[in-house]
Every structure is written in structure tokens, then in C-alpha cells.
Amino acid sequence: MSHATVPPAPSPATTTRPPSDRARALVVGAFDLHVHIEPDLPPRRIDDVTLARRCADLGLAGFGLKSHYTSTAERARVVSGVVPGVRVHGAITLNRAVGGMNALAVEIAAREGARIVWMPTFDSPAETAGRTEPKPGDNVPQWAKLQHELRSLGLGVEPVHVTDDAGQVLPETRDVLRVVARHGLVLATAHLARDDAFAVVEAAFEEGVAHVVVTHPEFTSQRFSVEDQVALVERGCLIERCLSTPLSGKTTFEHVFDGVRAVGLERNFFSSDFGNPHYPPVEDGLAMWADRLLDAGFGEDETREMIVAGSRRVAGE
């Protein structure tokens, strides 16, 4: 498996343009399956019911509710019932707050209607800011500040491991994967480092998981090369491209599109990963992606296939 070099991240973007009418029309019927919105622990740009209403106004089919701390399955069902015509998908993220590799938590979330199971994010061993004492002047992410606060209260926030020291998938990880397979859920690699992600992907297919998504492979804690992305697609994965990753300067749009072309258009889908107050409006994310794809030379049919058809396949719609 290749460890080819990926481009260094540029400085974060400071300005964005609003979506064009052409882009708005192209993404009608799409799901944004990766958003962080109110209610949540960190401040967010918009709440779930308001976002659902904006989706209805724009012709978007719905979104996936992601929390780093709790299952959103019940909440998704409530919001779906409040705004007719918009489908909200629940999820669970296997951080320490839900017990880490906790098959019981996944089973309950599945029975409550969850669609997506995320591997650890902030509690992935690859994410160290919440466990490393910051130095004066460090720009500490908001989530890491919360980790330090919880630790100061005597609440241990230990990393959630998916493999052992030899790189073998842990029994409790396989237990989770069996639940995902039994309920036909989507498994997302979240913030797992490269080697852990490859190990979990292999185990997931061995356990019968049908839908495996590689989450923002260009993200800082992962940095999967294009060759890695191709290898993961050859194993059966889909690749999720999150707009926040290039927009915040973690990688370049050119590098993202190199990956899109290399893995094959039909193996990509697009989401925003929006919700932070300094990002653009959440409901603009998919249309902003469409404009970027068109600018990069992708055709309208290709853009609609990746954003609309791709997201609907993952959503099970």
C-alpha cells in the first residue's frame, strides 16, 4: 500500500462566493450526509428544524445529522416528522461518550433508525490535540478545549482503539461491524489514521458490511494519498469528499479532484461537513461543491451523478 506524498495544505480560504443558480438546480434532490448543527455542544450556525425547512425551500432531499458525542437517531426521526418532504438520517459516532467500540450502543441506534455509524473522530488515536497539553500560543480547537476541561473534572477521555498493537482489528471492533452488517447500515471511517482505516475496511467486508465510506481522505489526521484512495475503492469503498476540508485550507481543491478522477466518478459522493459558525450556510454546501466541480471541468451530468445520485445511494433512497 502506497504512502505517496500529498500536497501541503494552503492557507485557509477567507472568502467564498454564493452558489450560482445553475449549481442550485443541479443539486436538487441531493442529501448532505455530513452536517454538524444545533443542538450540539459547540456553537453551530443553524438548528436542525430550520435547516430542514431551508432544504425544503431549495429542493434538497435532506441531510445526515452528525454528533461527536451522542446518537442522533431519535432526533432525526423527530425532525423528519416536523418538515414534510425532507428526510433526516440519524447516526452514531463511536467516541468515548457512547462507550467507544460499543456494539450495544450501535444496536440501539440501529433500532431507533440510525443510518450511519462513524468510527471515532476526536477520540481516534490519530487526533492528539485533546490529549496533549497545549503550549502558550497554541491554536487549540474547540473540541480539544472541551476534552481538557472534561479531564480536569476527572472524566477520562481516553483514545478509542480499533486495532491492537500488532495492527489486528480488536474483537470489540468486529462486534460493532457485525451489528452494522446485520442492520444494513453505512460504516464510515471518520478520523481513523491510514493503517487503522485499512484494517477496519478489510474487517468490515469480511463481516459482511455492504456500505463502507472513507471519510474526507484528505483530512489533516489522515492524508491518504491518491494511491491509497484507489486501493480503498478497489476493496469496495465509496469516498466522501467534504467541502470543509479544502475550503479551510487542509488541502487543495486540485488534490481533491485528482482523487475524484483517479477513483472513478461513480465511487465519490459529496457533503459539506458544515455547521461551524465561520463556515458558509449549511444549505449552500452542496451547490458550492457543484460550482467547484463545474469550474474544474466536470460536466453537468457528472456533477449531478456524484452529488445527487451518489448521496441518495448512501442514504438508501
C-alpha positions, 0 to 999 in steps of 0.5 A, a space after each residue: 500500500 502506497 504512502 505517496 506524498 500529498 500536497 501541503 495544505 494552503 492557507 485557509 480560504 477567507 472568502 467564498 462566493 454564493 452558489 450560482 443558480 445553475 449549481 442550485 438546480 443541479 443539486 436538487 434532490 441531493 442529501 448532505 450526509 455530513 452536517 454538524 448543527 444545533 443542538 450540539 455542544 459547540 456553537 453551530 450556525 443553524 438548528 436542525 428544524 430550520 435547516 430542514 425547512 431551508 432544504 425544503 425551500 431549495 429542493 434538497 432531499 435532506 441531510 445526515 445529522 452528525 454528533 461527536 458525542 451522542 446518537 442522533 437517531 431519535 432526533 432525526 426521526 423527530 425532525 423528519 416528522 416536523 418538515 414534510 418532504 425532507 428526510 433526516 438520517 440519524 447516526 452514531 459516532 463511536 467516541 468515548 461518550 457512547 462507550 467507544 467500540 460499543 456494539 450495544 450502543 450501535 444496536 440501539 441506534 440501529 433500532 431507533 433508525 440510525 443510518 450511519 455509524 462513524 468510527 471515532 473522530 476526536 477520540 481516534 488515536 490519530 487526533 492528539 490535540 485533546 490529549 496533549 497539553 497545549 503550549 502558550 500560543 497554541 491554536 487549540 480547537 474547540 473540541 480539544 478545549 472541551 476534552 481538557 476541561 472534561 479531564 480536569 473534572 476527572 472524566 477520562 477521555 481516553 483514545 478509542 482503539 480499533 486495532 491492537 498493537 500488532 495492527 489486528 482489528 480488536 474483537 470489540 471492533 468486529 462486534 460493532 461491524 457485525 451489528 452494522 452488517 446485520 442492520 444494513 447500515 453505512 460504516 464510515 471511517 471518520 478520523 481513523 489514521 491510514 493503517 487503522 482505516 485499512 484494517 477496519 475496511 478489510 474487517 468490515 467486508 469480511 463481516 459482511 458490511 455492504 456500505 463502507 465510506 472513507 471519510 474526507 481522505 484528505 483530512 489533516 489526521 489522515 492524508 491518504 494519498 491518491 494511491 491509497 484512495 484507489 486501493 480503498 475503492 478497489 476493496 469496495 469503498 465509496 469516498 466522501 469528499 467534504 467541502 470543509 476540508 479544502 475550503 479551510 485550507 487542509 488541502 487543495 481543491 486540485 488534490 481533491 479532484 485528482 482523487 475524484 478522477 483517479 477513483 472513478 466518478 461513480 465511487 465519490 459522493 459529496 457533503 459539506 461537513 458544515 455547521 461551524 459558525 465561520 463556515 458558509 450556510 449549511 444549505 449552500 454546501 452542496 451547490 458550492 461543491 457543484 460550482 467547484 466541480 463545474 469550474 474544474 471541468 466536470 460536466 453537468 451530468 457528472 456533477 449531478 451523478 456524484 452529488 445527487 445520485 451518489 448521496 441518495 445511494 448512501 442514504 438508501 433512497 
